[in-house]
Amino acid sequence: DGALCKYKYYPIPVVLEMDELEEYSELTEKIKKFVIEENGKIKISEDGKLLVFKRSRLLAKARQKIPTLLKLMEKYKDDNSILVYSGASTMEKSETGELTKMIDEVTDSIKKSLDMRVHKFTAEETLDERQEIKHYFEKGLYQVITAIKCLDEGVDVPRSEMAIFCASTGNPRQFIQRRGRILRKHPDKHMAVIHDLVVVPEINSEQENYAMERNLLQSELKRVHDFAILSENADFAYTELEDVTSYYNLSIF
């Protein structure tokens, strides 16, 4: 109805490394033990939900996400108005192996590797600081804002033209809210761009893991479908992921 601007959507495959895939498989097997029937419906017990959360965090902080992000942003290093959504997980620093928050590693990597003007926008910043960050972002003094959830609700950044989703989420409300941030209209914005880092299994991996890997991909494709179907370039998503979806006998649309 013209309330939001149009957008192009680009899913970017990110492959889990072998140890990450093994941990994902172990968590999946544990989760199966917590499947219960309640009032005639199949659901996961509260203890099982903790494992599901842990498995989601594993996907959100997949080790190849930051190298993939930096490679993608290389061609945008002179641009402005970019939002980057990070996961809330802790991860190992690429240089020292020390534990750090993923958003800090994402922010520092963009700053150091690409020499871009970037600032994080999280609950750690005060309300006044967030207002200042938004103002500097609007004026182009900050090229990039990195966030976890603070931009999900009630924060308007209409000048943003591009969003990069590093954090995988199967929560429709969350990714609809995040898409809404980037689709706000602005006089100088005619088309928004969304890049989505999608965790996919390795093609031609061991057949014994096929069913588990297919389920992993299927959960990610739910989000891809919802993003792609309303985009201006829906065919791109199909083409970009065709090899892996064909191998696992799945479809985006």
N, C-alpha and C positions, 0 to 999 in steps of 0.2 A: 504493500500500500504506500510505499515511498517514505515510510517512517525511518527506515535505516538505509545506509548506503549499500551498494552492491559490493560483492567481494569475490576474490579468487582464492582458491584453497589448494595448498600443495602439501600432501603427506610425504614425509621423508623417512624411509625405512632405517631403523637402527637395530642391529643384530645383537642379541645377548651373547656375552662371552661364555665359554664352556662352563666355568665354575658358577656363573650366574644362572645358567640354564639348569645345572644340577641342583642348585638350591631351590629354584622354582619348582622342579620336579618333586623334590623332597617335601616341600610345603604343600603341594597339591595332594600328595599321598596322605599326609597327615590330616588335611582338611576333610578328606573323604570319610574319616572316622567320626567326624562330628556332624554328619548329615543325619537329620532326624525328621520324623513325621509328626506334625502337630495340627490337629483339627483337619486332618485329611490332606494337608499340604506338606510338601517337602521343603525343608529349610535347614539352615545351618545354626547350630547351637551358639550360645554366647562365647564359649571358649573357642569354637571354630572361627567365629568372626574375627578374633584377634589374629589368627593365622592368615585369614583372607587379607586383613589390613597389612600384615607384614609382607605378604606376597605382592600387594599393590605397591608398597614402598620399594620393593626390589625392582619393579618395572620403572618406577618414577626416577630412580637414581641409576639406571643402567649405565655402565661405565663408558660406553661409547657416545653417550648423549652430548657431553661437553665438547669433545673433538668434532662431532658432527655439527654442533651449534656454531663453533668458531669457523669451521669451513664454510658454512652457509653465510655467516655474517661478514665474511671477508669482502664480498661484493657490495655490501651495504655500509662499509665503514665510514663513508663520507655522508651518509644519509642521517635524517633525524626522525623523530616521532615513532620510535620502535618500542614495543612492550615485549618483555620476555618473562614468561611464567615459569618459575622453577618449582621443584618439589620441596617439601618440608623436611626431607630426610637428612641424616648426616651421611657423609661419604669420606673416602680417603682423598687427601690432597694429591694431585697428580705428581708434584715434585718431591714431597717428603713422606707421603703415606700416612701423615697424621690425620686424625678425624676432624672434620670441619662441617659446618652446615652447607648443604648443597647450594643455597642461594648466595652464600659468601663466595664459594668457589666459582659459581657462574659469574658473579659480578666482578670478582678479581680477574678472572680469565679474560673477560671482555675488555677490561681496562688495560691489562698488561699485554695481552697478545695482539689486540687490535688497536690499542691506543685511542679508544673511544671514550667519550664523556658519558659516564654511566653512574646511576645512583640507585640503590635499592629502596623499595617502598614497602615497609613491613610494619608490624605491630611494635617493633623496637623504636621506631621514629615517633616523636610526639605529633599531635595534631597540627601544631604550628609548623613543624618541620615538613610534614607531608604537604601542607598547603604551599610551602616554599618550593618543594621539589616539583609539584605540579606546575607552579608558575614558571620555574626555570625550564621545565620540559616544554611548556607551551611556547616559550620564547626561543627555544632551540639551544639553550645553554647546556642542557643535558640532551644527548642524542637518544639515550636508552634509559628506560626504567625497568628494573627487575622486581618481580613481586612473587608472593606465594598466594595469599588469599585476600590481601587488603584491597585489591582492585575488583574483587568479585561483586560486591554489592555497595550501592550508594556512593560510588566514586566516579565522577564524570571526567573523562579525558578525551574529549571529542577530537583533539588535534592528532591523536595517534592514528597512523596509517597502516602500521604493520604489527602483527602479533606473532610471536614464536612460542609455541607450547612445548616446553621441555618436560612438563609433568604430565604423565599419563593419568587419566581419570576415566572411570566408567560411570561417573555420576552425571546424568544428563543435566540436572539443574546447574551444576558447577560449570560444565563447558558451554552451556547456553548463556550463562551470565558472562563468562569470559569472552565469548564471541560478541556479546552485546556491547562490551566496552569498546571494541575495535570498530563497531559498525555505527557508532554515533556520528551524526552528520556534522560537517564543518564546511564553511564556505570554500576552503582551499583543498578539500578532499573530495575526490570523485570516485575513487575505488579503493577499497581496503584489501590488504593481502594477509592471509593467514598461512603460516608454515607450522606443520604439526609433526613432531618427532614420534613416529609410530614404531613400537617395539615389535619386531617380527622374528620368528625362528629361522635358523639357517636352513636353506634348501639342501636336500640330499643328506640330511643328518641321519642318525641311526633310526631304523624303522621302528624299533621298540618304543621310541619316544613320540611317534607320529601322532597318536591320539591326543597326548598332553599338549604338544606343540600346536596342534590344530585348534584346541580350545583356547590357548593363549592368543593366537591370531584372531580367532572369532570374537573374543572379548574386545580387542582393539578395533576391529572393523565396525563395531556398533557405532563408535564415535566417528569413524571415518565416513560412514554412511550418512550420518546426520549432518556433518559438515559439508560433504561433497554435494549432496542432492540439491542444496539451495544455492550453491556457488555458480559462478559464471563459467567455470571450466571443469564441470563434473567429469568429463572424459579423461582429464589428466590423472585423477585419482585411480581410475580403472587401469590406465596404461602403466602408471608408475608401479603399481602393486600386482600387475597381471601375473608375473612369474610365480610369486609366492602364493597368491590366491589360487592359481591353477593347480599348483603342486599339492595344496591342501584341500582342493575341491571346495572352495568357498567363493562367495561372490559379494561384492560391495553393494550392488543394487539388486 
